[in-house]
């Protein structure tokens, strides 16, 4: 069994690592090098429950808000930007997001976001290998539409985690808006 993380040791190592990144002119994001330094697996339960909250506290709310603002209301195309890094599964669409609020619940922070999907989004279904626009799937009440809509939300959350989690210490995101096409 793995021994519990020493919170003060983790704090000191995060501060040391951030100082190193800053002096090297690199983004203040936790990465594989940091996780090898503390002997923890990135994305593990202990990381999400113990390391990320310390990281978030050290960064501070102002830094987090400024960092996130670089991404807000800027078009993100899932294929151009993420194909290869994340499995986009036949989807091709562009979206923007805006932070609604950050919430702390039982020691865990999550971010509610409003998301707008731009017109023209499409998906190639594995079932029939046909490509459909989101608009036509919704208008014709395609049998796969509910699943596609859920996968769009899941993919957006995966992208937000990919871009933001290890740079601001927030792992959980929820989409609080109706997607517009």
C-alpha positions as CSV (number, residue, x, y, z in Angstrom):
1,X,0.0,0.0,0.0
2,X,1.2,3.4,-0.9
3,X,2.0,5.8,2.0
4,X,-0.1,8.9,2.3
5,X,1.1,12.1,0.7
6,X,2.7,14.6,3.1
7,X,0.8,17.8,2.4
8,X,3.7,20.1,3.4
9,X,6.1,18.1,1.3
10,X,3.8,18.4,-1.7
11,X,3.4,22.1,-1.1
12,X,7.1,22.7,-1.0
13,X,7.7,20.6,-4.1
14,X,4.9,22.4,-6.0
15,X,6.5,25.8,-5.0
16,X,9.9,24.6,-6.1
17,X,8.6,23.2,-9.4
18,X,6.7,26.4,-10.2
19,X,9.8,28.5,-9.4
20,X,11.8,26.2,-11.8
21,X,9.2,26.6,-14.5
22,X,9.0,30.4,-14.1
23,X,12.8,30.7,-14.3
24,X,12.8,28.6,-17.4
25,X,10.1,30.7,-19.0
26,X,7.7,27.7,-19.2
27,X,4.0,27.6,-18.5
28,X,3.1,27.0,-14.8
29,X,1.6,23.6,-15.4
30,X,2.1,20.3,-13.6
31,X,3.6,17.7,-15.9
32,X,5.2,14.3,-15.9
33,X,8.4,15.6,-14.5
34,X,6.6,17.0,-11.5
35,X,4.7,13.8,-10.9
36,X,7.9,11.8,-11.0
37,X,9.3,14.2,-8.4
38,X,6.5,13.4,-6.0
39,X,6.1,9.8,-6.9
40,X,2.4,10.1,-7.8
41,X,0.5,9.2,-10.9
42,X,-1.0,12.1,-12.8
43,X,-4.7,11.8,-12.9
44,X,-4.9,9.3,-10.0
45,X,-7.5,9.7,-7.3
46,X,-4.9,11.0,-4.8
47,X,-3.7,13.5,-7.4
48,X,-7.2,14.8,-8.0
49,X,-8.1,14.8,-4.3
50,X,-4.8,16.0,-2.7
51,X,-2.3,17.5,-5.2
52,X,-4.6,19.6,-7.4
53,X,-6.2,21.4,-4.5
54,X,-2.8,22.4,-3.1
55,X,-1.7,23.5,-6.6
56,X,-4.8,25.6,-7.0
57,X,-4.3,27.2,-3.6
58,X,-0.7,28.1,-4.4
59,X,-1.7,29.6,-7.8
60,X,-4.5,31.7,-6.4
61,X,-7.8,32.7,-7.8
62,X,-6.5,35.7,-9.7
63,X,-3.9,33.7,-11.6
64,X,-6.5,31.0,-12.4
65,X,-9.0,33.5,-13.7
66,X,-6.3,35.2,-15.9
67,X,-5.2,31.9,-17.3
68,X,-8.7,30.7,-18.1
69,X,-9.6,34.0,-19.7
70,X,-7.0,33.2,-22.5
71,X,-9.3,30.4,-23.6
72,X,-12.7,31.9,-23.0
73,X,-14.8,32.9,-26.1
74,X,-12.1,31.8,-28.5
75,X,-13.1,29.2,-31.1
76,X,-11.7,25.7,-30.4
77,X,-12.0,23.2,-33.3
78,X,-11.8,19.6,-32.0
79,X,-10.0,18.3,-35.1
80,X,-7.5,21.0,-35.8
81,X,-6.4,21.3,-32.3
82,X,-6.9,17.9,-30.7
83,X,-6.9,15.1,-33.2
84,X,-4.1,12.8,-32.1
85,X,-4.0,14.1,-28.5
86,X,-7.5,13.1,-27.7
87,X,-9.8,10.6,-29.4
88,X,-12.4,12.8,-31.2
89,X,-14.2,9.8,-32.6
90,X,-15.5,11.1,-36.0
91,X,-16.5,14.5,-34.7
92,X,-15.7,17.8,-36.4
93,X,-17.0,20.9,-34.7
94,X,-15.9,24.2,-33.3
95,X,-17.0,25.5,-29.9
96,X,-16.4,28.4,-27.5
97,X,-16.9,28.4,-23.8
98,X,-17.4,31.0,-21.0
99,X,-17.0,30.3,-17.3
100,X,-20.3,30.6,-15.5
101,X,-18.9,30.0,-12.0
102,X,-16.4,28.0,-10.0
103,X,-17.9,26.0,-7.2
104,X,-16.4,24.3,-4.2
105,X,-18.4,21.3,-3.0
106,X,-17.0,19.1,-0.2
107,X,-13.4,20.1,-0.9
108,X,-13.7,19.6,-4.6
109,X,-13.8,22.5,-7.1
110,X,-15.6,22.3,-10.3
111,X,-16.3,24.8,-13.0
112,X,-19.6,25.4,-14.7
113,X,-19.3,26.6,-18.2
114,X,-21.6,27.9,-20.9
115,X,-20.7,26.4,-24.3
116,X,-21.8,27.4,-27.8
117,X,-21.2,25.0,-30.7
118,X,-20.9,26.8,-34.0
119,X,-23.1,25.9,-36.9
120,X,-21.7,23.2,-39.2
121,X,-20.6,20.7,-36.7
122,X,-20.8,17.1,-37.9
123,X,-20.2,13.5,-37.0
124,X,-19.5,10.3,-38.9
125,X,-21.4,7.5,-37.3
126,X,-19.8,4.1,-36.8
127,X,-23.1,2.4,-37.4
128,X,-23.6,3.4,-41.0
129,X,-20.3,5.2,-41.8
130,X,-22.4,8.3,-42.9
131,X,-21.6,11.9,-42.0
132,X,-24.4,14.0,-40.5
133,X,-24.5,17.6,-39.4
134,X,-25.7,18.2,-35.9
135,X,-28.5,20.3,-37.3
136,X,-29.9,17.6,-39.5
137,X,-29.6,15.0,-36.8
138,X,-31.6,17.2,-34.4
139,X,-34.2,18.3,-37.0
140,X,-34.9,14.7,-38.2
141,X,-34.8,13.3,-34.6
142,X,-32.1,10.8,-35.7
143,X,-32.1,7.7,-33.5
144,X,-28.5,8.4,-32.5
145,X,-29.0,12.1,-31.7
146,X,-29.3,11.7,-27.9
147,X,-26.0,9.7,-27.8
148,X,-24.3,12.1,-30.1
149,X,-25.4,15.1,-28.0
150,X,-23.9,13.4,-24.9
151,X,-20.7,12.6,-26.7
152,X,-20.4,16.2,-27.8
153,X,-20.6,17.3,-24.1
154,X,-18.1,14.6,-23.0
155,X,-15.7,15.6,-25.7
156,X,-15.9,19.2,-24.7
157,X,-15.2,18.3,-21.0
158,X,-12.3,16.1,-22.1
159,X,-10.8,19.1,-24.0
160,X,-11.3,21.5,-21.1
161,X,-9.6,19.0,-18.8
162,X,-6.8,18.6,-21.4
163,X,-6.2,22.3,-21.6
164,X,-6.9,23.5,-18.1
165,X,-6.6,20.8,-15.4
166,X,-2.9,20.7,-14.9
167,X,-2.5,24.4,-15.4
168,X,-5.2,25.6,-12.9
169,X,-5.9,22.6,-10.7
170,X,-9.5,22.1,-11.6
171,X,-10.6,18.6,-12.8
172,X,-14.3,18.6,-12.9
173,X,-16.3,20.6,-15.4
174,X,-20.0,20.8,-16.1
175,X,-21.7,22.3,-19.1
176,X,-24.6,24.5,-17.9
177,X,-25.9,25.8,-21.2
178,X,-28.0,24.5,-24.0
179,X,-25.8,23.9,-27.0
180,X,-26.7,26.2,-29.9
181,X,-26.1,25.4,-33.6
